[in-house]
Each structure stands twice: as structure tokens, then as C-alpha cells.
Amino acid sequence: MKMTKARISSAGAACCLVLLAAFAWAQSSISGLEIGSPTASIPVLDVTGQYKGQRICYVCEFQDVPNVLAFFRDTGDETAALIKQLDELYLRHKDEDFKAVAAIVAGEEASPWLEELSASAGLEIPLVVLRRGPRDVAMRLYEINPEVDNTFLVTVNRFVVDNVADISADEFGAVVDATSQMLAQNTL
């Protein structure tokens, strides 16, 4: 009888450890504000937009219009592919007063890469950097996980209506779907 209880207790403890590990892994891939959260004003350095070279708050600029605020940990091929897809999404919906902005968390050293990407791909969305990099206040205000490659906050009226994080270019359809739902609800 004692042996059976010991096996059950060991199995229960092992199960709890597996669940705790799974929860910790899931928490590490969470990034960005929760749905329903308000979006705070955050100054960024505009690299390619109409305010090039200036500090600007695109959250303030977009105010109540539907938009996507995209945060990328750093530069690279996958980031470039996602930014291009975000620009295509913007172009498809810009007549609906939809906006988008892509921010590189790495900081000002990403500016030349963003300028080259914008010029070579003919991007229309503004590309910006967090001025203080990963130490920028935007990281805390927007709860951006520095371990996650990207975070897309779909917002309207300065509230988050969807959050898509840590995706590959092949999974960008999740951002497209969230944006389509937001735009459909925004016209009701």
C-alpha cells in the first residue's frame, strides 16, 4: 500500500513539474499588452516616415484610427519579410483610414538598415526605432518581451483589440485576420 501511494505521489509531482515548465515556456513567449489595454503615448525616432529624423509619437498621430503597432527585436531577413507584409497590409487598407508603423527595439544603430529596407522595397509605412533600445520606456509600457522576435498590436481608439506575437513570415496571416476583424467591426 505504501508503494502505491509513493508511485502516485511521484507521478503527481512529475505532472506538476511538467505543467509548471509548460506554463513558464508559455509565459516566455508572451509579449505586448493584453486585449482591452489602452495604448500609452511613446516617443520614437522616425527613420523613414514623414517626420524623418524627429521624435514622434505615432500612437498619438494615429489616435483613434485602426492601426497596427509592430515591434521587432532586431533586424534581419525575417524582420524584413514581416515589415514588407505589414506594408502590403497597409496598402490594401489605407483607403479605410488604416495605419501601421514598424519599430525596431534594438535602437538607433538599426537606422541605416531601416533606410535601406525602405528604399529597396519602396515601403510606405513609417519605420522607427526605440531611442533607448531595449531600455526604452516603451518596452515597459507596452510589456514587450525582449526574448520575443516580434509583437503586433492591433489597435483602434487607442485600445488593443488583438495581440499577435513571436510569429514567422509564414504566420503573418494571423495579423491579416486580426486586422480584417478590427476593420469589419470598426465600420459597424
N, C-alpha and C positions, 0 to 999 in steps of 0.2 A: 504494500500500500504506500509506503514512504517513497519507493522508487517511482511509482506512477505520478505522485504529486510533484516530485523533483523534475520529472520529464516535462510535465505540463508547465511548471513554473519556468523552466529553461526555455521551452518553446514560446511561452508568453513574453518572456524578456527579450528573446531574439526578435519576435514580431514587433515589439515596441521599438527596438533599436532600428529595424528596417523602416518603420513608419517615421521615426524621428529623422533618419537620414534622408528619406524622400521629401519630408517637409523642408528640411534645410536646403536641399537641392532646389526645390521649387521656389523657395524664398530668394535664393541667389539669382534666379533668372527673372525676378520681378523688377520692373523699373517703371518709373513715371507715376504721375498722380492717378488716384483711383477715379473711376467714373463718378461724376457728380461733383468733383472737386473744382473750386474756382481756380482760374489761372492768374497768377500774380504777374505784375509788371517786372520784366527783366531786361536790363540794357545789354545789348550785344554790340559787337563791332561788325558793321556791314562791310563785306568784302566785295560783293558784286551787284548789289541792288541799287535802287535809286538814291540811297544815302551812302554810297560807297565812301569808305574812309571815316565815317562818322559813327558815333554811338547812337543807337536807335533801339526803341522797344517795339518790335513787330507785334507783340501781343497787344500793345496799346494801339498800334497802327491798324491792326485788323479788327479791333474792338468787338463788334457784335456779328461780324460776317462769319460764315462757316469756313473753317481752315484746318490745316494740319501743321502742327509744330513738330518737326523731326529733329532728333538729337542723335548724333553719331559719335561714337567714342574716338575714332581716328579716321585717317584717310586710307585709301586702298581701293582695289578693284571692286570688291563687294559694295563698299560705300558708294563708289561712283555709279555702279549699276542701280542701286536703290535711289540715289538722288535723281538719276535720269528718269526712272519710273515715276518718281514723285512729280517731276516737271511735266511729264506726259499726262499725269492725272490732273494737274493744274490746268494744262492747256485744254483738256476735254471739258472742264467745268468752269473755266474763267468767266464765261458769259452768264453764269449763275452767281456771280459775285463771290466765287470761291477763291481762297488764298492759300499759299503754302510757303514755308520757309524751312531751310535745312541749316542746322547749326552743328559745327564741329566742336566737340568738347575739348579736344587736345589744346586749343588755344591759337594764338596769333601765328605761330610757326606753320600752321596749315593754310595760311592766306595764299601763298603762291600756288599751291596745289588747287585750291578752290578757283582762283582766277583762270588757271589753265583749263580746268574741267569746264567751267562756264563758257569759255571762249571756244573750246574744241567741240563741245556738244550743243552750243547755241542755246543754253538754258535761259529761261525767263524768270524762274523763281529766284528770290534773293538767297545768297549763300553767306552765312555769317559764322563768326567764331565767338566762343565764350572768352572774354578778355583775360580772365584769370585762369583759364584752362580748367582742369578738374577741381581746382579750389574755388571756382566761381560760385557766388551765392545762388545762381540758377540751379546748380546741382542739388542743393538742399531744398530750395523752394519747390522744385519740380520732382524731387525724390528720384533723381536719375541714378541708377546703379552703375558705378564706374566699371563693373565687371561685364556689363551687358553691351553688346556691339551697337545696338540702335534702339531707339524708343520713338514711336509715332503716337502723338496725342491728337486725336480728332476732337476739335472743339468748336463750339458756337456759343455766342453770347457770353464769352469768357468762362465757360464751364466745359469740362471734359465729358464727352459723350461716348468715347471709346479710347482704349489704350492697347496698342499692338507693340510688342517688344521682342527683341532678340530674334529677328527673322532673317532669312536669306532672301536674295533677289527672287528666287523661285516662289517664295511665300508672300510676295507683295500683294497678292490678291486679297489678303485679309485687310489691308489698308484701303484698297479699292472698295471692297464690300462695306466697310465701316463708313467710308465717305459717302457712298451711294445711299446708305440708310439715313445718314445725317441729312443729306440734301433733300431726300424724299420727305422726311419729317419736317424739315425747315420750311417747305413750301405749303404745308397744310394750314 
